[in-house]
Amino acid sequence: MTATNTADRVRELQDEATEIGRDHGWTHAAFVDAYGGDPHAEPDVPPRFATVAAFYTTAYADGVTAYTDDVDDDIAED
């Protein structure tokens, strides 16, 4: 594996962690909204994203925020 391929793979993993982390955060916040709990609880980072955990956790928090902002906007419209 060349340096370029390694760097490309790391970027792909970072992008995947970001996308999945955001989806997981949004889904977690929706679950908490329906059943109770803390939407801002620290996520369990999937093992495959251990090397890029910061990307996953940042995106997870963004997903939680996106969900809660959407809910707040819906409440304000009512």
C-alpha positions as CSV (number, residue, x, y, z in Angstrom):
1,M,0.0,0.0,0.0
2,T,1.5,3.4,-1.0
3,A,1.3,6.5,1.1
4,T,-1.3,8.0,-1.2
5,N,-3.5,4.9,-0.9
6,T,-3.1,5.0,2.9
7,A,-3.9,8.7,3.0
8,D,-6.9,8.2,0.7
9,R,-8.2,5.3,2.9
10,V,-7.9,7.5,6.0
11,R,-9.9,10.2,4.3
12,E,-12.5,7.7,3.3
13,L,-12.7,6.4,6.8
14,Q,-13.0,9.9,8.2
15,D,-15.8,10.7,5.7
16,E,-17.6,7.4,6.6
17,A,-17.2,8.1,10.3
18,T,-18.6,11.6,9.9
19,E,-21.6,10.4,7.9
20,I,-22.5,7.5,10.1
21,G,-21.8,9.4,13.3
22,R,-24.2,12.1,12.3
23,D,-26.9,9.5,11.4
24,H,-26.3,7.7,14.7
25,G,-26.5,11.0,16.7
26,W,-29.8,12.0,15.0
27,T,-31.3,8.5,15.5
28,H,-30.2,8.5,19.2
29,A,-31.8,11.9,19.8
30,A,-35.0,10.7,18.1
31,F,-35.1,7.6,20.3
32,V,-34.5,9.7,23.4
33,D,-37.2,12.1,22.4
34,A,-39.6,9.2,22.1
35,Y,-38.6,7.1,25.2
36,G,-36.6,9.5,27.5
37,G,-33.0,9.7,28.4
38,D,-30.1,12.1,27.7
39,P,-29.6,12.9,24.0
40,H,-26.1,14.3,24.8
41,A,-24.8,11.1,26.4
42,E,-21.4,10.1,25.1
43,P,-21.7,7.7,22.2
44,D,-19.9,4.3,22.0
45,V,-17.6,4.7,19.1
46,P,-17.8,1.6,16.8
47,P,-14.5,-0.2,16.8
48,R,-13.9,0.3,13.1
49,F,-13.8,4.1,13.7
50,A,-11.4,4.0,16.7
51,T,-8.6,5.6,14.7
52,V,-10.9,8.5,13.7
53,A,-13.1,8.7,16.8
54,A,-13.0,12.5,16.9
55,F,-14.7,12.6,13.5
56,Y,-17.4,10.1,14.7
57,T,-18.1,11.9,18.0
58,T,-18.1,15.4,16.5
59,A,-20.6,14.2,13.8
60,Y,-22.6,12.3,16.4
61,A,-23.0,15.6,18.4
62,D,-23.9,17.4,15.1
63,G,-26.6,14.8,14.5
64,V,-28.1,15.2,18.0
65,T,-28.1,19.0,17.5
66,A,-29.7,18.7,14.1
67,Y,-32.5,16.6,15.5
68,T,-33.1,18.8,18.6
69,D,-33.1,21.9,16.4
70,D,-35.6,20.4,14.1
71,V,-37.9,19.5,17.1
72,D,-37.5,23.0,18.5
73,D,-38.4,24.5,15.1
74,D,-41.5,22.3,14.9
75,I,-42.6,23.3,18.4
76,A,-42.1,27.0,17.6
77,E,-44.2,26.7,14.4
78,D,-47.1,25.2,16.4
